[in-house]
Amino acid sequence: TLASVFTPIDIIGQVSGLLIPPIFLSMGEGMEIYAFMAVMISVITLIGSLIFLPGTREDQIMIDRYYASEYKEMGFFEGLKESLKLKSFIIFIITFSVYQIMAGLVTANSIYLIIFVLRAL
């Protein structure tokens, strides 16, 4: 599925975007350091986005279903109740929540990793 392709690319992109720029930069003076780091992170993000781009297209079955209007519209709570009956959906939500927590921890603790583990600054 799309999530199984996106997650590894996103992890690699976040970690490389947080770790690679500070390795090349030292504690400098002025705004030039921040601008250079922003450019490096933008390039890494652009490369990850281009890798992900082919997977974002809908297949012909989904396009036909959208135009045929075969699906039944349901309210929010009815849809929520139906979604909670699916074991695969619950597993996906738990896994995605754990992944988002991990991504936040990587983001928050990257400065400690760079300073104390990599000894880059």
Buried (B, 14 or more C-beta within 10 A) or exposed (E): EEEEBBBEBBBEBBBBBBBBBBEEBEEEEEEEBEEBBEEBBEEBBEEBEEBBEEEEEEEEEEEEEEEEEEEEEEEEEEEEEEEEEEEEEEEEEEEEEEBEEEBEEBEEEBEEBBEEEEEBE
